[in-house]
Amino acid sequence: MKSEKRSVPAFLRALLCAFVLILPLAGCGLFGPPDYTLSVTVEAGVQGTPASGEYVYPELQVVDYKYTPLNSKHTVVVLLDGSGSAAEGTVTIYKSTALVARVFDVRAKWKVTYYVIDSTVGTSFDITFSGADLLAGTFSESNGRNGTWDAASGTINFNFSDWEKYKFTGTLSTMSGTWTNGTATGTWSSSKVDQ
């Protein structure tokens, strides 16, 4: 009989110790999905949600985002951990993520590859867009040719002034589109050159 009485308090002490050890672990999220941070930066000239700040979400949470430019002629690009994305969409949280919403600025050096329709062989050149503002300016390219560009409401156009009648038109956020030179046509795409 005495051994049964002693085992009940021993069992209760063991249960209490287990509870005291497990409670802090349960509080830190060890027994559920992990939490991750979404760091949001909304730069000047952009409005939308979520606002700038640090947000904590459980793993696999889907977060909606939507940003628009204050000036309707500008274009917004969202960077998710540095990679370009659309100005509206969702991000699934599976790690800590940085989201930056900014006005797209084309003024930089780009590598353009263009293709003649029905051709798989592309021709490339580097082009540097410059200008006083985000909406228009001049460019020079690696073969010594020049021209003008304009970029408004999600569309970019650049026209060569000294290379036959080449005109390039495309989507600003993807920096790709079509080109014409008289009756000749084709497609183009580009990537930003790190400087």
C-alpha positions in Angstrom: 0.0 0.0 0.0 2.8 2.4 0.9 4.4 2.0 -2.5 1.2 3.0 -4.3 1.0 6.2 -2.3 4.5 7.0 -3.1 4.1 6.3 -6.8 1.1 8.8 -7.1 3.2 11.8 -5.9 6.1 10.7 -8.1 3.8 10.4 -11.1 2.4 13.9 -10.4 5.9 15.3 -10.1 7.0 13.7 -13.3 3.8 15.0 -15.0 4.5 18.5 -13.6 8.1 18.4 -14.8 7.0 17.3 -18.3 4.4 20.1 -18.4 6.9 22.7 -17.3 9.4 21.6 -20.0 6.9 21.3 -22.8 5.0 24.6 -22.2 7.9 26.9 -23.3 8.5 24.7 -26.4 4.8 25.0 -27.3 4.9 28.7 -26.9 7.8 29.1 -29.4 5.9 27.4 -32.2 7.8 24.1 -32.1 4.6 22.1 -32.4 3.0 24.0 -35.3 4.0 25.5 -38.6 7.0 27.9 -38.4 6.5 31.6 -38.6 8.3 33.7 -41.2 8.7 37.4 -41.7 7.5 39.4 -44.7 9.5 42.7 -44.9 7.6 45.2 -47.0 9.1 48.4 -48.4 6.8 50.8 -50.4 9.0 53.4 -52.0 8.2 57.0 -52.9 5.6 57.4 -55.7 3.8 54.1 -54.9 0.7 53.4 -52.9 -1.0 50.1 -52.0 -1.1 47.2 -49.6 0.4 45.8 -47.5 2.0 49.0 -46.2 5.7 49.3 -45.4 6.6 47.2 -42.3 7.4 43.8 -40.9 4.7 41.1 -40.9 4.8 37.6 -39.4 2.9 34.8 -41.0 2.8 31.1 -40.6 4.3 28.9 -43.2 2.2 28.6 -46.5 0.1 31.6 -45.7 -0.9 33.3 -49.0 -0.6 37.1 -48.8 -2.3 39.4 -51.4 -0.5 42.5 -52.5 -1.5 45.3 -54.8 0.4 48.5 -55.7 -0.3 51.4 -58.0 1.8 54.5 -59.0 0.8 57.9 -57.7 1.4 59.2 -61.2 -0.7 57.2 -63.6 1.9 57.4 -66.4 4.5 55.6 -64.2 4.7 51.8 -63.9 5.1 49.9 -60.6 7.3 46.8 -60.3 7.4 44.6 -57.3 10.6 42.8 -56.3 10.2 39.6 -54.3 13.7 38.9 -52.8 15.1 40.9 -55.7 13.2 39.2 -58.5 10.8 41.3 -60.6 7.1 40.5 -60.3 3.8 42.1 -61.3 2.4 45.0 -59.3 -0.5 42.9 -58.1 -0.5 39.3 -57.0 0.1 36.9 -54.1 3.1 35.6 -52.3 3.1 32.2 -50.6 5.1 32.4 -47.4 7.6 29.5 -47.1 10.6 31.5 -45.9 11.3 35.0 -44.7 10.7 37.2 -47.7 11.5 40.8 -48.7 8.9 42.7 -50.9 9.8 46.0 -52.4 7.3 48.1 -54.4 8.9 50.8 -56.6 8.3 52.9 -59.6 10.0 51.2 -62.6 13.0 53.2 -63.9 14.3 52.0 -67.3 17.3 54.3 -67.2 20.1 51.8 -67.1 22.1 49.5 -69.4 20.2 46.6 -70.9 21.1 43.7 -73.2 18.6 43.4 -76.0 18.2 40.3 -78.1 15.9 40.5 -81.1 14.6 37.9 -83.4 13.2 38.0 -87.0 9.8 36.3 -87.2 10.2 32.5 -87.8 13.9 32.7 -86.8 15.5 31.0 -83.8 18.8 32.9 -84.1 18.8 36.1 -82.2 21.0 39.2 -82.5 22.1 41.1 -79.4 23.3 44.6 -78.5 23.6 46.6 -75.4 21.5 49.7 -75.0 21.8 52.5 -72.4 18.6 54.5 -71.7 19.2 58.0 -70.2 17.1 61.1 -69.6 15.9 63.7 -67.1 12.9 61.8 -66.0 11.2 58.3 -66.0 9.0 59.0 -69.0 11.3 59.8 -71.9 14.9 60.4 -73.0 17.6 59.3 -75.4 19.6 56.1 -75.8 22.9 54.9 -77.2 23.7 51.3 -78.1 26.9 49.3 -78.4 27.1 49.6 -82.2 27.2 53.4 -82.0 23.6 54.0 -82.9 21.3 56.4 -81.1 17.6 57.3 -80.7 14.8 58.3 -78.4 12.6 56.4 -76.0 9.4 57.0 -74.1 7.8 54.9 -71.4 4.3 55.6 -70.1 1.5 53.6 -68.6 3.3 50.3 -68.8 4.6 50.6 -72.4 8.0 51.3 -73.7 8.9 52.6 -77.2 12.4 53.2 -78.5 13.1 54.4 -82.1 16.5 54.5 -83.8 17.3 57.7 -85.5 20.3 56.3 -87.4 19.4 52.6 -88.1 17.0 52.4 -91.0 13.4 52.5 -89.5 13.8 50.2 -86.5 11.1 50.8 -83.9 10.9 48.7 -80.8 7.7 48.5 -78.7 7.0 46.5 -75.6 5.8 46.0 -72.1 7.8 48.0 -69.6 7.7 45.7 -66.6 9.0 42.7 -68.7 11.1 44.8 -71.1 10.1 42.7 -74.1 7.9 43.1 -77.1 7.9 43.4 -80.9 9.9 45.4 -83.4 9.4 46.7 -87.0 11.6 48.0 -89.7 9.4 48.8 -92.6 7.8 45.5 -93.5 10.3 43.4 -91.5 9.0 42.4 -88.0 10.1 40.3 -85.0 10.2 40.0 -81.3 12.7 41.3 -78.7 13.5 40.7 -75.0 16.1 42.1 -72.7 17.8 41.8 -69.3 19.3 44.5 -67.2 23.2 44.6 -67.2 24.8 44.8 -63.8 27.1 47.7 -63.7 
